[in-house]
Amino acid sequence: MYVSRLLLESLRSPRPRSCKQGIAASPQVSLRYFIHTFGCQMNAHDSERMAEVLRTHGATQASTLEDADLIVFNTCSVREKAEQKLRSEVGKLLPLKRARPDLVIAIAGCVAQQEGERLLKSIRHVDLVIGPDNLAELPALVVAHQAGAPPAVRTVFDLDNPEFLQAAPEPGTVPASVLVTTMKGCDERCSFCIVPTTRGPERYRPSSAIVDEIAQWVAAGALEVTLLGQTVDSYRDPCLAPPSSDDPDETQFPTLLRLIASKVPGLARLRYTSPHPRHATESLARTHGDLDVLAHHVHLPVQSGSDRVLRRMIRRYTRQEYIERTTRLRRFRPGLTLSTDIIVGFAGETDQDFAETLSLIAEIGFTSLFAFKYSPRPGTPALRLGDDVPEAVKSERLARLFELSEAQQRAHLQSLVGTTQTVLIEGPSKSGNMVQGRTQRNEIVHIGEARHLAHLAHGLVEVRIERANKHSLVAYSVANSETKPHRFLPLLQERQS
Ligand code: 5AD
């Protein structure tokens, strides 16, 4: 195991070690933009940075798609369905483009990177195709296009001088919970996954820039930060010496977490997503035990509970190793909740393999999970394994899996009724007179009588859980508490005093 890991390490692409930051200057644009985001949190984060770049260059946000002069689709290609959805959404824009030929339509993100020039050929009303590493070039490309340049494709990875668009928090508009990127790309070679193709090799952001951005968010009012990376726990600081070579299992992710905790004491909660189980080291588990700021929850994608399938997926851990790593996390942080990602119907998955996935879900006691039917992706190693699990079997397995995970989630939420929980309020609930937030362990809580909480747009509150819904908890404000008065802890006030 040790030798093979070293060998794999040596086969990895050399790690770029640039500490450089900054955005190239580009011209002013005077237009209204509309960004439609598909897919993961990384895409949501990219869309926000793209919007900031556009605003910096003079653009303003359009309230609807029809009002926009520039429409950007920030795309996802992790499964075929997401790609199909994009094509259908862009297709719907054809009448608008015919009516307003000066409308600029751009496709950004993973499908752009994957398809490049082919997108321009297959969807004739698209003007710009722009990969995840070229987002800062969007204003210049738009200006050139408006000046008569032909449709353009920019899908070049910034391998030598990786650029991380720095967020520009505006006090008063900052949400309670924000995303901060720590790295981009992926050096894993999971056989099902297209991300190494669409996002390129791993490149890391200097820890000083990460800490700086978090401090800015917190100063502007954010309470919670989620660190973002494709394999967030493989982080290495490009400005530091690499970790000791006699400890190939070690990364500098725990060091980053400790640095953030010590340099930004006003931060209320720190989360990260998504770690790879391979890098969930002892040092990371210790960090969970030591840092109060770290949420008591980890989303740790396992993908399958069968060793045979894990091998075919090239996940580089066994079922037993996964169990040991999660047990260790919980040893250092008792009560830590775990969620995960599962793929059902991967090439060659038998009934027995799937039964092992179900038994792992029960054994770990995941409190929530995301599950997907296997979707073969272009250029991935798993293509040569075929796609032999019939669609009906995939659907049936997915349904059985959700049945189990929902039962586990229900039982978990029910066990919290009557307890007191500290909730970080994120904003109003979708329906009714409630606000919504999350506990340390990531349970969603709806808090009633929101008018009592109106002043707490950003805050931590302690509430008594009154009941459990299917996927969330419900609590009421002070007036309804019979057992213990609720203590409101508006962190902003605390920090100011
Ligand atoms: N098919 C189905 N699901 C996939 N995922 C990644 N690639 C595929 C694929 N080809 C899932 C994994 C991953 C999540 C983000 O998407 O579970 O963790």
Residues whose N, C-alpha, C, O or C-beta is under 5 A from the ligand:
A	BS01	5AD	V78 R79 F192 C193 P301 D341 I342 I343 F372 K373 Y374 S375 P376 R377
